[in-house]
Amino acid sequence: MNKKNVQAMRVLLSLAMTLILSSCTTTQKLDCNALDLQAKGLSLGQLGGKLDQEEVVFLKCPAANTAHNRTTLLDAYKSGLKSFCSADNGYSQAQAGEPLLDECDQYINSDYSTGFARGIVEYCQFAKGYESGVRGKKHNHHCQQSQFQEYAVGYIKGLEIYRATVEVRKLESLRLSTTRSMESHMRSLRNLESRITSTKNK
């Protein structure tokens, strides 16, 4: 790639980064004068999110940090949780390896935990442990080793393969780097040799 192409690529990358950053800035803007805490709380609860996710609202809009507004947000959040905290969703969360949403038991009386417990028994098997380990994921703390030994065995085996793979990649990267360095030195030696030969022939 010649210098003109390199410069063109740099300009394009710079423009792309500018667009990305401006896009992020736009999406992160918060209009403190048009806060709809009722809608925010309701949506968060329906999606099974955690209430502390909305603390950023009060950090960015200090004037909105009142007892009344917090109560509004919490009440709306509880209403949203009623549609999320079902046994089926608890089961699905466990099957996906997602953590238990404590707020379901904390704020409303539901069958969410029952569904989650059923799902976690099916999830915490050798295959899921191995899958998590080989991808380098954290051990699912719901799959306690004393209760789910198969998951732990699978996780350890998978983690061993993951670590070995990482080491192989590091060695391969080092090999490529060393090869390039040696090739560069060889070119320098050949150039030096050529110059010396040229000087002798004069």
C-alpha angles and dihedrals in degrees: 000000000000126000094262092055091047091051091048091051091050091052091049092048091049091052091047092052091048091053092047093049093046089049091052091048091052094050092047095054114113124199103216091190093059103044116153101193091170091060093041094053094044093050093046092052094047090053093049094244127153120259093228087069087078094055086095088069092062092042092054094038106038092171089063092056097102132133090245093053093046090051090049091051093046095047091049090047091053090051090052092049090059090070094042103042098076128134090248093055091046089053092047092049091053093046090053092051091246121148123260113268100231091190090075091068093032097057109019139026106244145143092245095108091048091054091045092052090052092049095047092056089057093042099050097075133122095266094054092045091051092046092052093046097048089051092051094243124152119268108266102247090208088067096072112195094230092056102032107035094159091060091050093050091048091046093052092049092048092047091053090055091046092052092046090050091051091051092049090051091050091050091047090050090049091048092052092046091049091047092052091047092051092047090051091050091048091053090050091050092049091049091049091048090049092051092049091049091047091051092050092051093055 
